[in-house]
Amino acid sequence: MFGRRGSSSSGTQTLRPAGAPAPDSAPAEVSSAPEPAPAPAPAKAEPAPAAPPPASEPAQAQAPRKKNTEYYETKAQIFNALVEAIDLSQLARLDAEDARDEIRDVVNDIIALKNVVMSISEQEDLLEDICNDVLGYGPLEPLLARDDIADIMVNGAATTYIETQGKVEQTGVTFRDNAQLMNICQRIVSQVGRRVDDSSPICDARLPDGSRVNVIAPPLAIDGPALTIRKFKRDKLTLDQLTKFGSITPEGSTLLQIIGRSRCNVLISGGTGSGKTTLLNCLTAYIENTERIITCEDSAELQLQQPHVVRLETRPPNLEGEGEITMRDLVKNCLRMRPERIIVGEVRGPEAFDLLQAMNTGHDGSMGTLHANSPREALSRLESMITMGGFSLPSRTLREMIVSSIDVVVQAARLRDGSRRITHITEVMGMEGDIITTQDVFLYDIVGEDPNGNIIGRHRSTGIGRPKFWERARYFGEEARLAQALDAAEMPEYVAE
C-alpha cells in the first residue's frame, strides 16, 4: 500500500516517498551506512547473556535508552517525511499489526533515502517510537502493554512513575517535550468525546480497555501536563483469585458470595488504590443473569458479565458551560428505567441521597464504592455528602435513612507493604439514640512482620453466630453455607494471637 510490503501483498497498491530506492535495493542501502559501526557489537555482547534474566523486569520499565536532542531532531525529520509519504485514510483500513509493518517499511525507505547513520539498536528504537506515535500513545505504549503495572503517573515530559506489586518506582520513560505529552493526552480524552486544553484543563476519561485516565494540564499543572492512568487487568480478577492472593480467606470469600447473592445493599469503602472497584467487580459476578442491572459512573470502569446490563456515564459541560449531566442526574434517571439493582461506581457527592433512596425503595442488592478509612467513617461520610448537597434534614433523619438502606459495609485497604486486604465485613445494625450501631462479622488482624518487611496477618470471624442478614440468606437458601463459613472461620488457626 505505502511501503515495500505492499508489493508482496495480493492486489495491494505500493506508495513510497518520491525518489525512494526500489524495494530490492532498499535493504542494502539501509545497511550500507549504519552497518559498519554496530558490526562488532554482537560479538562483544556474546559473553553477557547471563545478566539479563534477573534484570529483565526492570529493563522493561527502563526500556528507553538515552535519547538526546539529536535523536529527537532525527526522529522529527523522519516522522515528517513519513506523514508526507503515506495515505492516512488507507492506513486506517488496516489492522494494527499490518499498519505497524507498513509504517516500519516506509520508515526504513526514508532512513535509506536520507542516508541517516544509526546503529541497529537506535534504528529499532526509532522504528518502535514512530509506530507508537502514529498508532498508539507514544512512549506510554510499552507501559500500557505490561499487565503487571497498576498505575502510570506522568509528571511532565521528563518524569514517569509506575506502581507494580504495590510499590511506586520511577521509569526511564520520557517524552520529547510537554507538547508531545499534551498531544497524547488530547488523543486519549477525545476518544470518549471529551477535551483538555487551557480553557478546560481538568478531564477524566478512559482507555478502550476500561483503564481510568485523569489529565490536569497547564496552567493548573505548573511543570507540564500531569497524566495518571489506573490500569485494569485484561483478565478480570475473581474472588477465587483474591483468595489465592491472600486478600481474603475461603470462608470470607464465601461470606461475600452469600452477601452478593442475597441482595444485600453493599457499600465498599477504602482508600485510594485499595482495590474498591476490583472488589465491586468481583461481587457483581454473583448477581443472577436474570436481573436487570444499571451502572452509573463518572468514567465507565465496571465490566459486568451479566447479559442484562445498562451502562451510564456522566457528561462534563460543553464550551459554553452547558449540557452537564451529573451523577445525581444519572441515579435519579435510573429509577425510571425499571432497575433491579443499581450500581454506582463511586459515591462522592449529593448522589448519595438518591442512592439511599433507591436502596430504600425496593432496589435491593444495590452497591456503591466510597473513599473512607473504616466502615464507621464510611457511614459518616455518607451523611456529610448528603448535607453538602444542600439537604436541610435533621441528622437523626439522615442516619435513620442510612440504617434502613445500607446492610453491609466491606472495607478494603492497601497495607504499607503494598499488599491489599479486605479488612472488615461489617453489618449496619440500627440506632441507639442518635448513634448508628454496627457489628463486625469478619476482621483482618495484623500479627507481625517478616524479615522482608511483609505484613503477616490473619482473617477471622468475630464469633457472630447469626448475622443480621441471616434471614435474607435463608430466604435465598444460603443459610447452611453461611453457618458453615462462620463456623470454619472461628477455628483456632483463624483466631488472632
Stockholm file with secondary structure:
# STOCKHOLM 1.0

chainA/1-497         MFGRRGSSSSGTQTLRPAGAPAPDSAPAEVSSAPEPAPAPAPAKAEPAPAAPPPASEPAQAQAPRKKNTEYYETKAQIFNALVEAIDLSQLARLDAEDARDEIRDVVNDIIALKNVVMSISEQEDLLEDICNDVLGYGPLEPLLARDDIADIMVNGAATTYIETQGKVEQTGVTFRDNAQLMNICQRIVSQVGRRVDDSSPICDARLPDGSRVNVIAPPLAIDGPALTIRKFKRDKLTLDQLTKFGSITPEGSTLLQIIGRSRCNVLISGGTGSGKTTLLNCLTAYIENTERIITCEDSAELQLQQPHVVRLETRPPNLEGEGEITMRDLVKNCLRMRPERIIVGEVRGPEAFDLLQAMNTGHDGSMGTLHANSPREALSRLESMITMGGFSLPSRTLREMIVSSIDVVVQAARLRDGSRRITHITEVMGMEGDIITTQDVFLYDIVGEDPNGNIIGRHRSTGIGRPKFWERARYFGEEARLAQALDAAEMPEYVAE
#=GR chainA/1-497 SS CCSTHHHHSTTCCCCCCTTCCCTTTHHHHHHHTTSTTTTTHHHHHTTGGGSHHHHHHHHHHTCSCCCCHHHHHHHHHHHHHHHHHSCHHHHTTSCHHHHHHHHHHHHHHHHHHTTCCCCHHHHHHHHHHHHHHHHSCGGGHHHHTCTTEEEEEEESTTCEEEEETTEEEECSCCCSCHHHHHHHHHHHHHTTTCCCSSSSCEEEEECTTCCEEEEECTTTSTTSCEEEEECCCSSCCCHHHHHHHTSSCHHHHHHHHHHHHTTCCEEEEECTTSSHHHHHHHHHTTSCTTSCEEEEESSCCCCCCCSSEEEEECBCCCTTSCCCBCHHHHHHHHTTSCCSEEEESCCCSTHHHHHHHHHTTTCTTCEEEEECSSHHHHHHHHHHHHHHTTCCCCHHHHHHHHHHHCCEEEEEEECTTSCEEEEEEEEEEEEETTEEEEEEEEEEEEEEECTTSCEEEEEEECCCSSCTTHHHHHHTTCHHHHHHHHHHHTSGGGSCC
#=GC SS_cons         CCSTHHHHSTTCCCCCCTTCCCTTTHHHHHHHTTSTTTTTHHHHHTTGGGSHHHHHHHHHHTCSCCCCHHHHHHHHHHHHHHHHHSCHHHHTTSCHHHHHHHHHHHHHHHHHHTTCCCCHHHHHHHHHHHHHHHHSCGGGHHHHTCTTEEEEEEESTTCEEEEETTEEEECSCCCSCHHHHHHHHHHHHHTTTCCCSSSSCEEEEECTTCCEEEEECTTTSTTSCEEEEECCCSSCCCHHHHHHHTSSCHHHHHHHHHHHHTTCCEEEEECTTSSHHHHHHHHHTTSCTTSCEEEEESSCCCCCCCSSEEEEECBCCCTTSCCCBCHHHHHHHHTTSCCSEEEESCCCSTHHHHHHHHHTTTCTTCEEEEECSSHHHHHHHHHHHHHHTTCCCCHHHHHHHHHHHCCEEEEEEECTTSCEEEEEEEEEEEEETTEEEEEEEEEEEEEEECTTSCEEEEEEECCCSSCTTHHHHHHTTCHHHHHHHHHHHTSGGGSCC
//
